[in-house]
């Protein structure tokens, strides 16, 4: 077991609060990302399987849909621009 510095734990909790994850989930995801970058093979069983919490999904989608719409383009215009071959 590794002991984390108070600053590392604080940062993991801050990220977790913003993303809806626990500090442990944040740290694990970060270590797994660095392992992949370093070429470390991660066995499939090591990947955590999170169950979907419908109440949490509703809470997140409620927060997202309550935000103001900043892009005034139509959905078709956005898709056309995204899929165009222009730089």
Secondary structure, 3 states (H helix, E strand, C coil): CCCCCHHHHHHHHHHHHHHCCCHHHHHHHHHHHHHHHCCCCCCHHHCCCCCCCHHHHHHHHHHHHCCCCCCCCCHHHHHHHHHCCCC
